[in-house]
Amino acid sequence: MKIHYSSLPGAESTQILMPIVPIVLINGEYNTPVYALVDSGAVGGVISTVIADDLHINWKNIPPRMGFSVGGNFRFHSVKLEAEIFDHHFPLKINVVEGISAFKCIVGQKDLFQRAKVIFEAYKNQFELIFREYN
Amino acid sequence: MKFSKIDFVKLLKGYKTGWVGISSDHKKVVAWGKTLKQVREKSKKIEDRIYFFPSGESYSNFVG
């Protein structure tokens, strides 16, 4: 599946083109359809506490761990969910991050990239997801 | 098969805060709320799958 980069609001009249994919996060009987940034630089996926609350994840009871990014340190709580992207279902271990800004859902190397071949063609403003076939 | 561009600039025009609910074809905003909880509540009766997205963010200086 080839996916055109999405345009996102930026400062003033500028617009930003980013690789975004619709994703349904599933926690048992609860599901939250959102949009995720496909980030090859992210080791693991993250969601905001707001999305975690919507999924009825009791993240405050999960012991926090410390992570770090280019912007500094953050607290996160690891959870196991299910995900659906373009009719492909897969288990998703993701981190609930406190105080996350801008993107509220990001998928990275340990999740989507394990399930699909991801080809970025930024010069064409598109990327491609080729999901692995399982017998 | 190519999945078309989702134009969040167009979709989020006029929504400076809160969260929006977006139709399953990703072409129109069908609900708005101050919080995700509120927009989910407002879109409860809509039978279509609704995708949720924050409407008050600026992405221009994001580094991931």
N, CA and C atoms of all chains as a GROMACS GRO file, in nm:
protein
  597
    1MET      N    1   0.084  -0.120   0.000
    1MET     CA    2   0.000   0.000   0.000
    1MET      C    3   0.088   0.125   0.000
    2LYS      N    4   0.074   0.207  -0.102
    2LYS     CA    5   0.147   0.335  -0.104
    2LYS      C    6   0.059   0.441  -0.040
    3ILE      N    7   0.119   0.521   0.041
    3ILE     CA    8   0.043   0.620   0.118
    3ILE      C    9   0.105   0.758   0.098
    4HIS      N   10   0.023   0.850   0.056
    4HIS     CA   11   0.071   0.987   0.038
    4HIS      C   12   0.099   1.050   0.174
    5TYR      N   13   0.205   1.125   0.184
    5TYR     CA   14   0.231   1.199   0.308
    5TYR      C   15   0.112   1.291   0.338
    6SER      N   16   0.083   1.306   0.466
    6SER     CA   17  -0.027   1.393   0.508
    6SER      C   18   0.023   1.534   0.534
    7SER      N   19  -0.061   1.630   0.505
    7SER     CA   20  -0.025   1.768   0.535
    7SER      C   21  -0.075   1.803   0.675
    8LEU      N   22   0.013   1.865   0.752
    8LEU     CA   23  -0.020   1.901   0.889
    8LEU      C   24  -0.001   2.050   0.909
    9PRO      N   25  -0.079   2.108   0.999
    9PRO     CA   26  -0.066   2.253   1.020
    9PRO      C   27   0.066   2.289   1.086
   10GLY      N   28   0.127   2.394   1.033
   10GLY     CA   29   0.250   2.445   1.092
   10GLY      C   30   0.234   2.591   1.124
   11ALA      N   31   0.345   2.658   1.133
   11ALA     CA   32   0.340   2.800   1.164
   11ALA      C   33   0.288   2.878   1.044
   12GLU      N   34   0.204   2.974   1.073
   12GLU     CA   35   0.150   3.066   0.971
   12GLU      C   36   0.096   2.989   0.850
   13SER      N   37   0.148   3.022   0.732
   13SER     CA   38   0.091   2.962   0.612
   13SER      C   39   0.163   2.834   0.568
   14THR      N   40   0.263   2.794   0.644
   14THR     CA   41   0.337   2.676   0.602
   14THR      C   42   0.257   2.549   0.630
   15GLN      N   43   0.288   2.444   0.561
   15GLN     CA   44   0.229   2.315   0.594
   15GLN      C   45   0.341   2.211   0.592
   16ILE      N   46   0.324   2.112   0.677
   16ILE     CA   47   0.427   2.011   0.694
   16ILE      C   48   0.375   1.881   0.635
   17LEU      N   49   0.459   1.812   0.560
   17LEU     CA   50   0.419   1.682   0.506
   17LEU      C   51   0.487   1.572   0.586
   18MET      N   52   0.409   1.480   0.639
   18MET     CA   53   0.463   1.376   0.726
   18MET      C   54   0.400   1.241   0.693
   19PRO      N   55   0.474   1.130   0.720
   19PRO     CA   56   0.415   0.997   0.700
   19PRO      C   57   0.322   0.960   0.815
   20ILE      N   58   0.193   0.964   0.787
   20ILE     CA   59   0.090   0.938   0.888
   20ILE      C   60   0.005   0.821   0.839
   21VAL      N   61  -0.034   0.737   0.933
   21VAL     CA   62  -0.118   0.623   0.896
   21VAL      C   63  -0.237   0.613   0.992
   22PRO      N   64  -0.356   0.584   0.939
   22PRO     CA   65  -0.469   0.559   1.030
   22PRO      C   66  -0.447   0.426   1.102
   23ILE      N   67  -0.474   0.425   1.230
   23ILE     CA   68  -0.452   0.305   1.310
   23ILE      C   69  -0.565   0.292   1.412
   24VAL      N   70  -0.608   0.170   1.435
   24VAL     CA   71  -0.705   0.145   1.542
   24VAL      C   72  -0.631   0.073   1.654
   25LEU      N   73  -0.627   0.136   1.771
   25LEU     CA   74  -0.565   0.075   1.888
   25LEU      C   75  -0.673   0.000   1.964
   26ILE      N   76  -0.643  -0.121   2.003
   26ILE     CA   77  -0.746  -0.206   2.065
   26ILE      C   78  -0.695  -0.259   2.198
   27ASN      N   79  -0.777  -0.237   2.301
   27ASN     CA   80  -0.748  -0.292   2.434
   27ASN      C   81  -0.870  -0.371   2.479
   28GLY      N   82  -0.870  -0.500   2.448
   28GLY     CA   83  -0.986  -0.583   2.481
   28GLY      C   84  -1.111  -0.533   2.411
   29GLU      N   85  -1.211  -0.495   2.489
   29GLU     CA   86  -1.338  -0.451   2.429
   29GLU      C   87  -1.334  -0.304   2.385
   30TYR      N   88  -1.227  -0.234   2.418
   30TYR     CA   89  -1.218  -0.091   2.385
   30TYR      C   90  -1.128  -0.069   2.263
   31ASN      N   91  -1.167   0.025   2.179
   31ASN     CA   92  -1.080   0.060   2.067
   31ASN      C   93  -1.083   0.210   2.042
   32THR      N   94  -0.970   0.261   1.998
   32THR     CA   95  -0.956   0.404   1.969
   32THR      C   96  -0.890   0.422   1.833
   33PRO      N   97  -0.968   0.465   1.732
   33PRO     CA   98  -0.908   0.492   1.601
   33PRO      C   99  -0.840   0.631   1.605
   34VAL      N  100  -0.714   0.633   1.569
   34VAL     CA  101  -0.639   0.759   1.569
   34VAL      C  102  -0.548   0.760   1.445
   35TYR      N  103  -0.457   0.856   1.443
   35TYR     CA  104  -0.358   0.862   1.335
   35TYR      C  105  -0.219   0.855   1.399
   36ALA      N  106  -0.132   0.775   1.340
   36ALA     CA  107   0.001   0.758   1.397
   36ALA      C  108   0.108   0.811   1.301
   37LEU      N  109   0.208   0.874   1.360
   37LEU     CA  110   0.327   0.910   1.283
   37LEU      C  111   0.412   0.784   1.265
   38VAL      N  112   0.452   0.755   1.144
   38VAL     CA  113   0.541   0.642   1.118
   38VAL      C  114   0.684   0.695   1.127
   39ASP      N  115   0.753   0.658   1.235
   39ASP     CA  116   0.880   0.721   1.269
   39ASP      C  117   0.992   0.616   1.273
   40SER      N  118   1.075   0.616   1.170
   40SER     CA  119   1.184   0.517   1.164
   40SER      C  120   1.288   0.542   1.273
   41GLY      N  121   1.288   0.661   1.331
   41GLY     CA  122   1.384   0.694   1.437
   41GLY      C  123   1.335   0.659   1.576
   42ALA      N  124   1.211   0.615   1.586
   42ALA     CA  125   1.157   0.579   1.718
   42ALA      C  126   1.184   0.430   1.743
   43VAL      N  127   1.247   0.401   1.852
   43VAL     CA  128   1.275   0.260   1.885
   43VAL      C  129   1.142   0.188   1.908
   44GLY      N  130   1.061   0.245   1.993
   44GLY     CA  131   0.931   0.185   2.022
   44GLY      C  132   0.820   0.287   2.003
   45GLY      N  133   0.699   0.237   1.991
   45GLY     CA  134   0.585   0.324   1.972
   45GLY      C  135   0.542   0.391   2.102
   46VAL      N  136   0.474   0.502   2.087
   46VAL     CA  137   0.422   0.574   2.204
   46VAL      C  138   0.279   0.621   2.178
   47ILE      N  139   0.206   0.633   2.288
   47ILE     CA  140   0.075   0.698   2.285
   47ILE      C  141   0.068   0.793   2.404
   48SER      N  142  -0.022   0.889   2.396
   48SER     CA  143  -0.040   0.984   2.505
   48SER      C  144  -0.126   0.923   2.615
   49THR      N  145  -0.121   0.983   2.731
   49THR     CA  146  -0.204   0.936   2.843
   49THR      C  147  -0.353   0.955   2.811
   50VAL      N  148  -0.383   1.056   2.730
   50VAL     CA  149  -0.524   1.081   2.692
   50VAL      C  150  -0.579   0.963   2.612
   51ILE      N  151  -0.499   0.916   2.518
   51ILE     CA  152  -0.542   0.799   2.438
   51ILE      C  153  -0.548   0.675   2.528
   52ALA      N  154  -0.450   0.662   2.617
   52ALA     CA  155  -0.450   0.548   2.710
   52ALA      C  156  -0.576   0.549   2.797
   53ASP      N  157  -0.616   0.666   2.843
   53ASP     CA  158  -0.740   0.677   2.922
   53ASP      C  159  -0.860   0.634   2.838
   54ASP      N  160  -0.861   0.677   2.712
   54ASP     CA  161  -0.973   0.642   2.625
   54ASP      C  162  -0.982   0.491   2.604
   55LEU      N  163  -0.867   0.426   2.609
   55LEU     CA  164  -0.862   0.279   2.593
   55LEU      C  165  -0.884   0.206   2.725
   56HIS      N  166  -0.914   0.284   2.830
   56HIS     CA  167  -0.935   0.227   2.964
   56HIS      C  168  -0.811   0.151   3.014
   57ILE      N  169  -0.695   0.204   2.983
   57ILE     CA  170  -0.570   0.147   3.034
   57ILE      C  171  -0.540   0.212   3.168
   58ASN      N  172  -0.522   0.130   3.268
   58ASN     CA  173  -0.493   0.183   3.401
   58ASN      C  174  -0.342   0.208   3.414
   59TRP      N  175  -0.293   0.302   3.333
   59TRP     CA  176  -0.148   0.321   3.319
   59TRP      C  177  -0.082   0.372   3.447
   60LYS      N  178  -0.160   0.441   3.531
   60LYS     CA  179  -0.102   0.494   3.656
   60LYS      C  180  -0.060   0.382   3.751
   61ASN      N  181  -0.117   0.265   3.731
   61ASN     CA  182  -0.081   0.151   3.815
   61ASN      C  183   0.035   0.069   3.758
   62ILE      N  184   0.083   0.110   3.640
   62ILE     CA  185   0.197   0.040   3.580
   62ILE      C  186   0.325   0.116   3.618
   63PRO      N  187   0.420   0.048   3.681
   63PRO     CA  188   0.542   0.119   3.724
   63PRO      C  189   0.608   0.194   3.609
   64PRO      N  190   0.640   0.322   3.630
   64PRO     CA  191   0.702   0.401   3.522
   64PRO      C  192   0.849   0.367   3.502
   65ARG      N  193   0.894   0.388   3.380
   65ARG     CA  194   1.037   0.376   3.349
   65ARG      C  195   1.077   0.508   3.283
   66MET      N  196   1.207   0.530   3.278
   66MET     CA  197   1.254   0.655   3.218
   66MET      C  198   1.308   0.628   3.077
   67GLY      N  199   1.269   0.714   2.985
   67GLY     CA  200   1.322   0.705   2.850
   67GLY      C  201   1.385   0.838   2.814
   68PHE      N  202   1.450   0.843   2.701
   68PHE     CA  203   1.506   0.971   2.659
   68PHE      C  204   1.494   0.989   2.508
   69SER      N  205   1.487   1.113   2.468
   69SER     CA  206   1.480   1.149   2.326
   69SER      C  207   1.572   1.268   2.306
   70VAL      N  208   1.572   1.322   2.186
   70VAL     CA  209   1.657   1.438   2.160
   70VAL      C  210   1.617   1.557   2.248
   71GLY      N  211   1.492   1.557   2.290
   71GLY     CA  212   1.442   1.670   2.369
   71GLY      C  213   1.458   1.654   2.519
   72GLY      N  214   1.507   1.540   2.564
   72GLY     CA  215   1.522   1.519   2.708
   72GLY      C  216   1.461   1.388   2.755
   73ASN      N  217   1.440   1.379   2.885
   73ASN     CA  218   1.388   1.255   2.943
   73ASN      C  219   1.236   1.256   2.953
   74PHE      N  220   1.180   1.137   2.959
   74PHE     CA  221   1.035   1.126   2.980
   74PHE      C  222   1.003   0.999   3.056
   75ARG      N  223   0.887   0.999   3.119
   75ARG     CA  224   0.839   0.882   3.192
   75ARG      C  225   0.743   0.805   3.103
   76PHE      N  226   0.757   0.673   3.105
   76PHE     CA  227   0.664   0.594   3.024
   76PHE      C  228   0.621   0.468   3.097
   77HIS      N  229   0.509   0.414   3.053
   77HIS     CA  230   0.450   0.294   3.111
   77HIS      C  231   0.420   0.199   2.995
   78SER      N  232   0.478   0.079   2.996
   78SER     CA  233   0.460  -0.013   2.883
   78SER      C  234   0.330  -0.092   2.894
   79VAL      N  235   0.261  -0.102   2.782
   79VAL     CA  236   0.136  -0.178   2.778
   79VAL      C  237   0.130  -0.264   2.652
   80LYS      N  238   0.049  -0.368   2.658
   80LYS     CA  239   0.029  -0.454   2.542
   80LYS      C  240  -0.111  -0.432   2.487
   81LEU      N  241  -0.118  -0.400   2.360
   81LEU     CA  242  -0.246  -0.377   2.293
   81LEU      C  243  -0.252  -0.461   2.166
   82GLU      N  244  -0.359  -0.440   2.090
   82GLU     CA  245  -0.368  -0.492   1.954
   82GLU      C  246  -0.379  -0.370   1.864
   83ALA      N  247  -0.336  -0.385   1.740
   83ALA     CA  248  -0.348  -0.274   1.646
   83ALA      C  249  -0.405  -0.323   1.514
   84GLU      N  250  -0.472  -0.231   1.445
   84GLU     CA  251  -0.523  -0.262   1.311
   84GLU      C  252  -0.482  -0.149   1.217
   85ILE      N  253  -0.409  -0.185   1.114
   85ILE     CA  254  -0.372  -0.088   1.010
   85ILE      C  255  -0.406  -0.149   0.875
   86PHE      N  256  -0.492  -0.083   0.800
   86PHE     CA  257  -0.535  -0.134   0.669
   86PHE      C  258  -0.570  -0.283   0.673
   87ASP      N  259  -0.655  -0.320   0.767
   87ASP     CA  260  -0.705  -0.458   0.781
   87ASP      C  261  -0.598  -0.558   0.827
   88HIS      N  262  -0.483  -0.511   0.862
   88HIS     CA  263  -0.380  -0.600   0.920
   88HIS      C  264  -0.385  -0.584   1.072
   89HIS      N  265  -0.404  -0.697   1.140
   89HIS     CA  266  -0.410  -0.696   1.287
   89HIS      C  267  -0.280  -0.752   1.342
   90PHE      N  268  -0.230  -0.690   1.448
   90PHE     CA  269  -0.109  -0.743   1.510
   90PHE      C  270  -0.100  -0.696   1.655
   91PRO      N  271  -0.030  -0.776   1.739
   91PRO     CA  272  -0.011  -0.733   1.876
   91PRO      C  273   0.084  -0.614   1.880
   92LEU      N  274   0.063  -0.526   1.972
   92LEU     CA  275   0.140  -0.402   1.978
   92LEU      C  276   0.182  -0.374   2.121
   93LYS      N  277   0.314  -0.376   2.142
   93LYS     CA  278   0.364  -0.332   2.273
   93LYS      C  279   0.398  -0.185   2.257
   94ILE      N  280   0.335  -0.102   2.336
   94ILE     CA  281   0.351   0.042   2.317
   94ILE      C  282   0.369   0.110   2.452
   95ASN      N  283   0.426   0.229   2.450
   95ASN     CA  284   0.454   0.299   2.574
   95ASN      C  285   0.362   0.420   2.592
   96VAL      N  286   0.302   0.426   2.708
   96VAL     CA  287   0.219   0.543   2.742
   96VAL      C  288   0.314   0.648   2.799
   97VAL      N  289   0.322   0.762   2.730
   97VAL     CA  290   0.418   0.865   2.771
   97VAL      C  291   0.345   0.983   2.832
   98GLU      N  292   0.394   1.026   2.946
   98GLU     CA  293   0.334   1.141   3.015
   98GLU      C  294   0.385   1.270   2.951
   99GLY      N  295   0.294   1.362   2.927
   99GLY     CA  296   0.333   1.495   2.877
   99GLY      C  297   0.380   1.496   2.732
  100ILE      N  298   0.331   1.403   2.652
  100ILE     CA  299   0.372   1.397   2.511
  100ILE      C  300   0.309   1.516   2.436
  101SER      N  301   0.386   1.574   2.346
  101SER     CA  302   0.331   1.687   2.270
  101SER      C  303   0.330   1.656   2.121
  102ALA      N  304   0.259   1.739   2.048
  102ALA     CA  305   0.239   1.724   1.903
  102ALA      C  306   0.175   1.587   1.873
  103PHE      N  307   0.253   1.491   1.828
  103PHE     CA  308   0.193   1.363   1.789
  103PHE      C  309   0.153   1.282   1.912
  104LYS      N  310   0.029   1.237   1.915
  104LYS     CA  311  -0.022   1.161   2.030
  104LYS      C  312  -0.007   1.010   2.011
  105CYS      N  313   0.032   0.971   1.892
  105CYS     CA  314   0.056   0.829   1.865
  105CYS      C  315   0.169   0.819   1.762
  106ILE      N  316   0.271   0.743   1.798
  106ILE     CA  317   0.385   0.722   1.709
  106ILE      C  318   0.414   0.572   1.704
  107VAL      N  319   0.435   0.519   1.584
  107VAL     CA  320   0.477   0.379   1.573
  107VAL      C  321   0.620   0.375   1.520
  108GLY      N  322   0.696   0.276   1.568
  108GLY     CA  323   0.838   0.275   1.535
  108GLY      C  324   0.894   0.136   1.508
  109GLN      N  325   1.024   0.124   1.531
  109GLN     CA  326   1.098   0.005   1.490
  109GLN      C  327   1.053  -0.124   1.557
  110LYS      N  328   1.013  -0.116   1.683
  110LYS     CA  329   0.978  -0.240   1.754
  110LYS      C  330   0.836  -0.288   1.728
  111ASP      N  331   0.759  -0.208   1.658
  111ASP     CA  332   0.620  -0.249   1.634
  111ASP      C  333   0.589  -0.259   1.485
  112LEU      N  334   0.546  -0.148   1.424
  112LEU     CA  335   0.507  -0.156   1.282
  112LEU      C  336   0.621  -0.207   1.194
  113PHE      N  337   0.744  -0.163   1.222
  113PHE     CA  338   0.858  -0.199   1.138
  113PHE      C  339   0.893  -0.348   1.149
  114GLN      N  340   0.843  -0.416   1.252
  114GLN     CA  341   0.860  -0.561   1.262
  114GLN      C  342   0.754  -0.634   1.179
  115ARG      N  343   0.647  -0.566   1.150
  115ARG     CA  344   0.533  -0.627   1.081
  115ARG      C  345   0.529  -0.597   0.932
  116ALA      N  346   0.595  -0.489   0.894
  116ALA     CA  347   0.586  -0.448   0.754
  116ALA      C  348   0.718  -0.390   0.705
  117LYS      N  349   0.740  -0.410   0.575
  117LYS     CA  350   0.852  -0.341   0.512
  117LYS      C  351   0.804  -0.198   0.487
  118VAL      N  352   0.887  -0.103   0.528
  118VAL     CA  353   0.845   0.038   0.516
  118VAL      C  354   0.946   0.108   0.424
  119ILE      N  355   0.894   0.162   0.315
  119ILE     CA  356   0.982   0.232   0.219
  119ILE      C  357   0.942   0.380   0.215
  120PHE      N  358   1.033   0.464   0.255
  120PHE     CA  359   1.007   0.608   0.250
  120PHE      C  360   1.057   0.665   0.118
  121GLU      N  361   0.973   0.741   0.053
  121GLU     CA  362   1.013   0.814  -0.067
  121GLU      C  363   0.971   0.960  -0.048
  122ALA      N  364   1.045   1.028   0.039
  122ALA     CA  365   1.007   1.165   0.074
  122ALA      C  366   1.009   1.258  -0.048
  123TYR      N  367   1.098   1.227  -0.141
  123TYR     CA  368   1.104   1.310  -0.262
  123TYR      C  369   0.978   1.299  -0.347
  124LYS      N  370   0.899   1.193  -0.320
  124LYS     CA  371   0.770   1.177  -0.389
  124LYS      C  372   0.654   1.206  -0.293
  125ASN      N  373   0.688   1.245  -0.171
  125ASN     CA  374   0.587   1.268  -0.067
  125ASN      C  375   0.500   1.144  -0.044
  126GLN      N  376   0.564   1.029  -0.042
  126GLN     CA  377   0.488   0.908  -0.017
  126GLN      C  378   0.574   0.804   0.053
  127PHE      N  379   0.509   0.708   0.115
  127PHE     CA  380   0.579   0.593   0.171
  127PHE      C  381   0.496   0.470   0.142
  128GLU      N  382   0.559   0.354   0.156
  128GLU     CA  383   0.488   0.230   0.123
  128GLU      C  384   0.498   0.132   0.240
  129LEU      N  385   0.386   0.069   0.268
  129LEU     CA  386   0.383  -0.036   0.370
  129LEU      C  387   0.356  -0.167   0.300
  130ILE      N  388   0.448  -0.263   0.317
  130ILE     CA  389   0.426  -0.397   0.262
  130ILE      C  390   0.425  -0.492   0.380
  131PHE      N  391   0.306  -0.534   0.420
  131PHE     CA  392   0.294  -0.620   0.538
  131PHE      C  393   0.348  -0.759   0.510
  132ARG      N  394   0.414  -0.814   0.611
  132ARG     CA  395   0.470  -0.948   0.599
  132ARG      C  396   0.356  -1.050   0.597
  133GLU      N  397   0.375  -1.155   0.522
  133GLU     CA  398   0.274  -1.261   0.516
  133GLU      C  399   0.310  -1.367   0.619
  134TYR      N  400   0.213  -1.408   0.697
  134TYR     CA  401   0.233  -1.515   0.796
  134TYR      C  402   0.148  -1.635   0.758
  135ASN      N  403   0.207  -1.754   0.765
  135ASN     CA  404   0.132  -1.876   0.731
  135ASN      C  405   0.041  -1.917   0.847
  136MET      N  406  -0.204   0.008  -0.539
  136MET     CA  407  -0.309   0.088  -0.474
  136MET      C  408  -0.245   0.200  -0.392
  137LYS      N  409  -0.300   0.319  -0.404
  137LYS     CA  410  -0.243   0.433  -0.330
  137LYS      C  411  -0.348   0.495  -0.239
  138PHE      N  412  -0.307   0.516  -0.117
  138PHE     CA  413  -0.392   0.579  -0.017
  138PHE      C  414  -0.372   0.730  -0.028
  139SER      N  415  -0.482   0.802  -0.051
  139SER     CA  416  -0.470   0.946  -0.077
  139SER      C  417  -0.422   1.026   0.043
  140LYS      N  418  -0.378   1.142   0.011
  140LYS     CA  419  -0.330   1.236   0.113
  140LYS      C  420  -0.440   1.272   0.212
  141ILE      N  421  -0.406   1.269   0.340
  141ILE     CA  422  -0.499   1.321   0.441
  141ILE      C  423  -0.459   1.466   0.465
  142ASP      N  424  -0.550   1.555   0.432
  142ASP     CA  425  -0.518   1.697   0.439
  142ASP      C  426  -0.564   1.753   0.575
  143PHE      N  427  -0.477   1.736   0.674
  143PHE     CA  428  -0.513   1.786   0.808
  143PHE      C  429  -0.519   1.939   0.812
  144VAL      N  430  -0.444   2.005   0.723
  144VAL     CA  431  -0.448   2.151   0.720
  144VAL      C  432  -0.591   2.196   0.689
  145LYS      N  433  -0.649   2.133   0.588
  145LYS     CA  434  -0.786   2.167   0.549
  145LYS      C  435  -0.885   2.121   0.656
  146LEU      N  436  -0.866   1.998   0.703
  146LEU     CA  437  -0.959   1.941   0.802
  146LEU      C  438  -0.963   2.023   0.931
  147LEU      N  439  -0.846   2.070   0.975
  147LEU     CA  440  -0.838   2.135   1.106
  147LEU      C  441  -0.859   2.286   1.100
  148LYS      N  442  -0.882   2.337   0.979
  148LYS     CA  443  -0.904   2.481   0.965
  148LYS      C  444  -1.025   2.523   1.050
  149GLY      N  445  -1.004   2.617   1.135
  149GLY     CA  446  -1.115   2.664   1.220
  149GLY      C  447  -1.120   2.593   1.354
  150TYR      N  448  -1.039   2.493   1.372
  150TYR     CA  449  -1.034   2.422   1.501
  150TYR      C  450  -0.897   2.448   1.565
  151LYS      N  451  -0.896   2.533   1.664
  151LYS     CA  452  -0.768   2.576   1.723
  151LYS      C  453  -0.735   2.504   1.854
  152THR      N  454  -0.833   2.436   1.908
  152THR     CA  455  -0.810   2.364   2.034
  152THR      C  456  -0.884   2.230   2.030
  153GLY      N  457  -0.864   2.152   2.131
  153GLY     CA  458  -0.943   2.031   2.151
  153GLY      C  459  -0.907   1.916   2.059
  154TRP      N  460  -1.009   1.836   2.035
  154TRP     CA  461  -0.993   1.717   1.950
  154TRP      C  462  -1.105   1.716   1.846
  155VAL      N  463  -1.076   1.657   1.730
  155VAL     CA  464  -1.180   1.640   1.630
  155VAL      C  465  -1.202   1.492   1.603
  156GLY      N  466  -1.322   1.461   1.554
  156GLY     CA  467  -1.354   1.328   1.505
  156GLY      C  468  -1.361   1.336   1.353
  157ILE      N  469  -1.290   1.251   1.284
  157ILE     CA  470  -1.280   1.256   1.138
  157ILE      C  471  -1.344   1.131   1.077
  158SER      N  472  -1.419   1.151   0.968
  158SER     CA  473  -1.490   1.040   0.902
  158SER      C  474  -1.392   0.934   0.853
  159SER      N  475  -1.445   0.814   0.828
  159SER     CA  476  -1.357   0.702   0.790
  159SER      C  477  -1.292   0.719   0.653
  160ASP      N  478  -1.346   0.810   0.571
  160ASP     CA  479  -1.278   0.837   0.443
  160ASP      C  480  -1.174   0.949   0.461
  161HIS      N  481  -1.160   0.998   0.583
  161HIS     CA  482  -1.060   1.099   0.620
  161HIS      C  483  -1.079   1.232   0.547
  162LYS      N  484  -1.204   1.260   0.512
  162LYS     CA  485  -1.227   1.381   0.432
  162LYS      C  486  -1.305   1.489   0.506
  163LYS      N  487  -1.371   1.454   0.617
  163LYS     CA  488  -1.444   1.560   0.686
  163LYS      C  489  -1.446   1.542   0.838
  164VAL      N  490  -1.452   1.657   0.906
  164VAL     CA  491  -1.464   1.656   1.051
  164VAL      C  492  -1.612   1.640   1.084
  165VAL      N  493  -1.643   1.541   1.166
  165VAL     CA  494  -1.784   1.514   1.198
  165VAL      C  495  -1.817   1.551   1.343
  166ALA      N  496  -1.716   1.578   1.423
  166ALA     CA  497  -1.742   1.617   1.562
  166ALA      C  498  -1.620   1.689   1.618
  167TRP      N  499  -1.648   1.775   1.714
  167TRP     CA  500  -1.539   1.846   1.784
  167TRP      C  501  -1.569   1.845   1.933
  168GLY      N  502  -1.466   1.842   2.014
  168GLY     CA  503  -1.486   1.851   2.159
  168GLY      C  504  -1.362   1.910   2.224
  169LYS      N  505  -1.380   1.963   2.343
  169LYS     CA  506  -1.265   2.019   2.416
  169LYS      C  507  -1.165   1.910   2.453
  170THR      N  508  -1.217   1.791   2.473
  170THR     CA  509  -1.132   1.678   2.510
  170THR      C  510  -1.165   1.558   2.421
  171LEU      N  511  -1.076   1.459   2.422
  171LEU     CA  512  -1.103   1.336   2.347
  171LEU      C  513  -1.230   1.269   2.400
  172LYS      N  514  -1.245   1.273   2.531
  172LYS     CA  515  -1.363   1.212   2.593
  172LYS      C  516  -1.491   1.278   2.541
  173GLN      N  517  -1.486   1.411   2.530
  173GLN     CA  518  -1.604   1.485   2.486
  173GLN      C  519  -1.636   1.458   2.339
  174VAL      N  520  -1.534   1.457   2.255
  174VAL     CA  521  -1.560   1.435   2.112
  174VAL      C  522  -1.607   1.291   2.089
  175ARG      N  523  -1.556   1.198   2.167
  175ARG     CA  524  -1.604   1.060   2.156
  175ARG      C  525  -1.751   1.051   2.193
  176GLU      N  526  -1.788   1.120   2.298
  176GLU     CA  527  -1.927   1.124   2.343
  176GLU      C  528  -2.018   1.181   2.233
  177LYS      N  529  -1.969   1.290   2.172
  177LYS     CA  530  -2.048   1.356   2.067
  177LYS      C  531  -2.063   1.270   1.942
  178SER      N  532  -1.967   1.184   1.917
  178SER     CA  533  -1.973   1.104   1.793
  178SER      C  534  -2.028   0.963   1.817
  179LYS      N  535  -2.080   0.942   1.937
  179LYS     CA  536  -2.132   0.810   1.975
  179LYS      C  537  -2.240   0.757   1.880
  180LYS      N  538  -2.326   0.848   1.835
  180LYS     CA  539  -2.440   0.803   1.754
  180LYS      C  540  -2.404   0.786   1.606
  181ILE      N  541  -2.286   0.827   1.568
  181ILE     CA  542  -2.245   0.813   1.428
  181ILE      C  543  -2.202   0.668   1.405
  182GLU      N  544  -2.260   0.607   1.305
  182GLU     CA  545  -2.232   0.464   1.283
  182GLU      C  546  -2.098   0.440   1.212
  183ASP      N  547  -2.051   0.541   1.141
  183ASP     CA  548  -1.922   0.531   1.072
  183ASP      C  549  -1.808   0.521   1.175
  184ARG      N  550  -1.696   0.459   1.135
  184ARG     CA  551  -1.579   0.461   1.223
  184ARG      C  552  -1.521   0.602   1.225
  185ILE      N  553  -1.500   0.654   1.343
  185ILE     CA  554  -1.448   0.790   1.358
  185ILE      C  555  -1.304   0.783   1.407
  186TYR      N  556  -1.217   0.857   1.341
  186TYR     CA  557  -1.076   0.867   1.382
  186TYR      C  558  -1.057   0.997   1.460
  187PHE      N  559  -0.984   0.988   1.568
  187PHE     CA  560  -0.967   1.105   1.654
  187PHE      C  561  -0.828   1.167   1.636
  188PHE      N  562  -0.827   1.302   1.642
  188PHE     CA  563  -0.700   1.372   1.621
  188PHE      C  564  -0.704   1.504   1.698
  189PRO      N  565  -0.593   1.541   1.763
  189PRO     CA  566  -0.592   1.669   1.835
  189PRO      C  567  -0.591   1.786   1.736
  190SER      N  568  -0.665   1.891   1.770
  190SER     CA  569  -0.679   2.000   1.673
  190SER      C  570  -0.604   2.128   1.710
  191GLY      N  571  -0.529   2.127   1.816
  191GLY     CA  572  -0.462   2.251   1.855
  191GLY      C  573  -0.311   2.247   1.844
  192GLU      N  574  -0.259   2.152   1.769
  192GLU     CA  575  -0.114   2.136   1.766
  192GLU      C  576  -0.053   2.202   1.642
  193SER      N  577   0.073   2.244   1.656
  193SER     CA  578   0.151   2.291   1.542
  193SER      C  579   0.269   2.196   1.526
  194TYR      N  580   0.294   2.154   1.404
  194TYR     CA  581   0.394   2.050   1.381
  194TYR      C  582   0.521   2.103   1.314
  195SER      N  583   0.529   2.234   1.302
  195SER     CA  584   0.637   2.290   1.222
  195SER      C  585   0.777   2.264   1.277
  196ASN      N  586   0.792   2.258   1.408
  196ASN     CA  587   0.928   2.239   1.462
  196ASN      C  588   0.946   2.104   1.530
  197PHE      N  589   0.865   2.007   1.489
  197PHE     CA  590   0.875   1.875   1.550
  197PHE      C  591   1.003   1.805   1.506
  198VAL      N  592   1.076   1.751   1.601
  198VAL     CA  593   1.192   1.668   1.572
  198VAL      C  594   1.172   1.536   1.644
  199GLY      N  595   1.165   1.426   1.571
  199GLY     CA  596   1.140   1.296   1.633
  199GLY      C  597   1.258   1.204   1.621
   0.00000   0.00000   0.00000
